Amino acid sequence: MRGLYTLVIHIPRDMVIKVGSLGDIKLSKGYYTYIGSGGANILKRVKRHFMQKKRVKWHIDYVTIVAKPLKAYILTDPPMDEASLAEYLGRFFRYIPRFGASDSRYASHFFYLGSRDDVIIRLRSLLETRSCRVLEYSR
């Protein structure tokens, strides 16, 4: 299975974390989503994000070692690439500049969704309106 994925992560309190070359990043309490992509091993990549003990490799690893993802939405055969999905979500949500986007034409792949529980439903709805088949993964 190939495609894109979004991780949904809950940050339980305001915090500052050091994210590699980006330095200190302030995260407000609430829900965030991260956009990634994967080839034939996309499920393996998604499962890796749920592991708290791992070698820190990507910007998102600095977050997932302190805040476990709640779920992931896997988009199979999406009609867009990773940067296009980031640009689309950037119309609706505030983003953390340069986060996860070192190889992307869009400014970020990490978005603050808000602090209310219903933002997760809104995210899934936005993904489904892009003509994507959305599979949900959680541990």
N, C-alpha and C positions, 0 to 999 in steps of 0.2 A: 504494500500500500504506500503510495506517495502522496504528498500534499503539504498543507500548512497546519499549524496548530496555534492555539492561544492557551496560555496558562492563566488560570484565575488564582490570585494569591491574596490572602487577607493579612494586612499588617495590623496587629492588635492595638498598637499605640504609636504615637509619633516617635520616629527614630532617625538617627543619622548612621549610615553605613559607608564604609570605604569600599569603592568599586574600582579596583585596579587603577588604570590610567585616568579614569574620570574623577578620581578623588572622592571627597565626601559628598554623599547624596542625601538630602533630607527627604524622608518619606513620611507623609501624613497618615494618620490612622485611616484605614479604609481598605477598599478593594482595588487591585491593580490587575492589568493583563499584559502579558508579554507575547509577542508574535514571533514564531520560529517556523522553520521549514525542515523537512526531512525527506530523504529518498526512500528506498525500499525498507529502511529500518526506522521509520518515523516513530513507531510505537516504542521501540527501544530508547530512542532519544527522549520521548515524553516520560517514560518510566524513570529515566536517569534524573530528570528534574525533581522527582518526588523523593529521591534519596537525599538524606541530610549529610551523610558522610560520603564525600566524593572529592576528587581533585578539582580545584577551581579552575575552570577553563574559559567560561564565557561570563559576560557581565551579569547575566541572570543568576549564575551560581552564587554570587555574593549575597543575593537576596534569598534564594531557596535554602541556603544553609542556616538562615535565621528565621525564616517564615515558610512553612511548608505550603505548597500549592494545595488548593481545595479541590480543583478539577482541571481538566484540560478539555478543550473542544478540538477535535481533529477534523479538518476539512479535507475530504477526499475529492480529488479531481477539481480543485477550485478554478474558477474562470479568471483568476488573477494571480499575480506573483506576490511574494512577501512584502515588497515595498508598496505595491498598490493597495494591499490590505491595510498596511500601516497608514498610508495616506487617507484611506477611507475612514478608519477609526479616529484619526486625527481631526476629522470634522466634528466629532461628537465629544471627544474626551481630551483632557489636558495631558500632555506627554512630558517625559523626563528627557531633556535634550541629549542627543548622541548615544543614549543607552541602547545597546544591542544593535547599533546601526553602523558599525565601522565599515561594513561592506555593502551598505545600502544607499540608494539615492534619496531615501526619506530621512527626516531628521531624528527619528526615534522608533524603537519597536517596543517601548514600555510606556503604558498609559495608566493614569489614575482614573478609575471609574467613579469614585465617590464613596460615601460612607454608608449608604443605605443598602440593605440586603437585596432589594429589587434590581440593582444595577446588573447583577449576573443574568437575570432574565432578559434585561434590555440588550446586553451584549449578545446573547444567543440569538435573539430576534434580529439584531443587525446583521449577524453572520448569515442567518438563513435568508435574509432578503437579497443577499448577493448571489443567489442561486447555488448555494453550496450544500452539499450533503454533510451534515454535522453529526459526528459521533462523539459521545461523551465518555471520558475516562476519569476515574477517581480511585483512590485507595482507601 
